[in-house]
Amino acid sequence: MRILGISGSLRTGSFNTAALHAIGKLLPEGAELEVADLAGLPLYSQDLEANLPAAVVKFKESIKSADAVLIASPEYNYSISGVLKNAIDWASRPKGTNSFDGKPGAILGVSNGRFGTARAYYDAYKILSGLNVHLLNYPQMLVSEGGKKFNEQGQLADPEAVEKFKTFAAGLVDWTQKLKAGGIAK
């Protein structure tokens, strides 16, 4: 099983990108996670849809070929990041070429604050549900105080968090297998 991780942060020391890498190491046997690189995506413009930029074509194909998607979003100004929204817009456009259509998926978020990324999670959930992503409802992964969970090298270091991440990773794999076995997922 191949899961595509998409981080809504371009920051070098991003906790959300680190969370994707941590989950990649905790997936059950037979599952692997690849983290997409959003740095090369241009700002979305419908004018570019007639001749999609190469970075967009590659990104759309990586979603289509994945068995599931895992979105990791920081919370910026009470919502998802512009980087993530831009990537979602490209992946779902032009009309009739929604790369997310029918994919199993999950959302997680890590913040430095005490409240996690609940508002960003809600917005990402609305957007992705509208694009027909079959989202894992439970367990949820909203991580607060990221600086206490990850060490300076960006590795998940908190034993309690490791167990929660492991449960979340197994939940996504199980969800994807169920949807694929039932003929629901693409």
C-alpha positions as CSV (number, residue, x, y, z in Angstrom):
1,M,0.0,0.0,0.0
2,R,1.4,3.4,-1.0
3,I,0.2,6.5,1.0
4,L,1.0,10.0,-0.3
5,G,1.7,12.4,2.5
6,I,1.1,16.1,1.8
7,S,2.4,18.7,4.2
8,G,0.9,22.2,4.3
9,S,4.2,23.6,5.4
10,L,7.3,24.4,3.4
11,R,9.3,25.3,6.6
12,T,12.5,23.3,7.0
13,G,11.7,22.4,10.6
14,S,8.0,21.8,10.1
15,F,6.4,19.7,12.7
16,N,3.7,18.7,10.2
17,T,6.3,17.4,7.7
18,A,8.1,15.7,10.6
19,A,4.8,14.0,11.6
20,L,4.4,12.6,8.1
21,H,8.0,11.1,8.3
22,A,7.2,9.7,11.8
23,I,4.0,8.0,10.5
24,G,6.0,6.6,7.6
25,K,8.2,4.8,10.1
26,L,5.3,3.5,12.1
27,L,3.1,2.1,9.4
28,P,2.2,-1.5,9.5
29,E,4.2,-3.9,7.3
30,G,3.3,-3.7,3.7
31,A,2.5,0.0,3.7
32,E,4.8,2.9,2.8
33,L,4.5,6.6,2.8
34,E,6.0,9.1,0.3
35,V,6.0,12.8,1.2
36,A,5.1,15.1,-1.7
37,D,7.2,18.1,-2.4
38,L,5.0,21.2,-2.8
39,A,7.8,23.7,-3.2
40,G,7.7,23.6,-7.0
41,L,4.0,24.2,-7.4
42,P,3.2,27.6,-8.9
43,L,0.3,29.6,-7.5
44,Y,-3.0,28.3,-8.9
45,S,-4.3,30.1,-12.0
46,Q,-7.1,28.9,-14.2
47,D,-5.1,30.4,-17.1
48,L,-2.6,27.6,-16.7
49,E,-5.1,24.8,-16.9
50,A,-4.9,24.4,-20.7
51,N,-1.2,23.5,-20.4
52,L,-0.5,22.3,-16.9
53,P,3.0,23.0,-15.5
54,A,5.1,19.9,-15.2
55,A,5.2,20.1,-11.4
56,V,1.4,20.1,-11.3
57,V,1.2,17.1,-13.6
58,K,3.6,15.2,-11.4
59,F,1.7,16.1,-8.3
60,K,-1.6,15.1,-9.7
61,E,-0.2,11.8,-10.9
62,S,1.4,11.1,-7.5
63,I,-2.1,11.4,-5.9
64,K,-3.8,9.3,-8.6
65,S,-1.3,6.5,-8.2
66,A,-1.5,6.5,-4.3
67,D,-3.8,4.1,-2.5
68,A,-4.5,6.8,0.1
69,V,-3.6,10.4,1.0
70,L,-2.5,11.8,4.3
71,I,-2.8,15.5,4.8
72,A,-0.7,17.3,7.5
73,S,-1.8,20.9,8.0
74,P,-0.5,23.6,10.3
75,E,-3.0,26.2,11.4
76,Y,-2.4,29.6,10.0
77,N,-4.9,32.4,10.8
78,Y,-7.5,30.0,12.0
79,S,-7.5,27.8,8.9
80,I,-5.3,25.7,6.6
81,S,-2.1,27.1,5.1
82,G,-2.1,28.8,1.7
83,V,0.4,26.3,0.5
84,L,-2.0,23.4,1.2
85,K,-5.0,25.2,-0.3
86,N,-2.9,25.9,-3.4
87,A,-2.0,22.2,-3.7
88,I,-5.5,21.1,-3.2
89,D,-6.8,23.5,-5.9
90,W,-4.2,22.2,-8.4
91,A,-5.0,18.6,-7.6
92,S,-8.7,19.0,-8.1
93,R,-8.5,21.1,-11.3
94,P,-9.3,21.5,-14.1
95,K,-12.9,20.5,-13.8
96,G,-13.4,16.8,-14.4
97,T,-9.8,15.9,-13.4
98,N,-10.0,15.8,-9.6
99,S,-7.0,13.6,-8.5
100,F,-8.5,13.2,-5.1
101,D,-11.8,11.7,-6.3
102,G,-12.6,8.5,-4.4
103,K,-9.4,8.3,-2.5
104,P,-9.2,7.1,1.1
105,G,-7.5,9.8,3.3
106,A,-6.8,11.2,6.7
107,I,-5.9,14.6,8.2
108,L,-3.5,15.4,10.9
109,G,-2.1,18.6,12.3
110,V,0.7,19.6,14.7
111,S,1.0,23.0,16.3
112,N,3.1,24.6,19.1
113,G,0.0,25.8,20.8
114,R,-2.2,24.0,23.3
115,F,-5.2,23.6,21.0
116,G,-3.6,21.7,18.2
117,T,-5.0,22.5,14.8
118,A,-8.7,22.0,15.3
119,R,-9.8,24.9,13.1
120,A,-7.5,23.9,10.3
121,Y,-8.6,20.3,10.6
122,Y,-12.3,21.3,10.3
123,D,-11.6,23.4,7.2
124,A,-9.4,20.7,5.6
125,Y,-12.2,18.2,6.4
126,K,-14.8,20.4,4.6
127,I,-12.7,20.9,1.6
128,L,-11.6,17.3,1.1
129,S,-15.0,15.9,1.8
130,G,-16.3,18.2,-1.0
131,L,-13.7,16.6,-3.3
132,N,-14.9,13.1,-2.5
133,V,-12.0,12.0,-0.3
134,H,-13.2,9.2,2.0
135,L,-11.8,10.6,5.2
136,L,-10.9,8.6,8.3
137,N,-13.0,9.9,11.1
138,Y,-11.4,8.0,14.0
139,P,-8.8,8.1,15.4
140,Q,-8.1,11.8,14.9
141,M,-4.6,13.2,15.2
142,L,-4.5,16.8,16.4
143,V,-1.2,17.3,18.1
144,S,-0.6,20.2,20.5
145,E,2.7,21.4,21.9
146,G,4.7,20.0,19.0
147,G,7.9,21.2,20.4
148,K,7.5,18.8,23.3
149,K,6.7,15.8,21.0
150,F,9.5,16.2,18.5
151,N,13.2,16.6,19.3
152,E,15.6,19.1,17.6
153,Q,16.3,16.6,14.8
154,G,12.6,16.5,13.9
155,Q,12.1,13.0,15.2
156,L,9.0,12.0,17.3
157,A,10.5,11.6,20.7
158,D,7.5,11.5,23.1
159,P,6.7,7.8,23.9
160,E,2.9,8.6,24.4
161,A,2.8,10.4,21.1
162,V,4.6,7.5,19.4
163,E,1.8,5.1,20.5
164,K,-0.9,7.6,19.3
165,F,0.9,8.0,15.9
166,K,1.1,4.2,15.6
167,T,-2.6,3.8,16.3
168,F,-3.4,6.5,13.7
169,A,-1.2,5.0,11.1
170,A,-2.8,1.6,11.6
171,G,-6.2,3.2,11.4
172,L,-5.5,4.7,8.1
173,V,-4.1,1.5,6.6
174,D,-7.2,-0.4,7.9
175,W,-9.6,2.2,6.6
176,T,-7.9,2.1,3.2
177,Q,-8.1,-1.7,3.0
178,K,-11.7,-1.7,4.0
179,L,-12.7,0.9,1.3
180,K,-10.7,-0.9,-1.4
181,A,-12.1,-4.3,-0.4
182,G,-15.6,-2.9,-0.6
183,G,-15.0,-1.4,-4.0
184,I,-15.6,2.1,-2.6
185,A,-12.1,3.6,-3.0
186,K,-10.3,4.3,-6.3
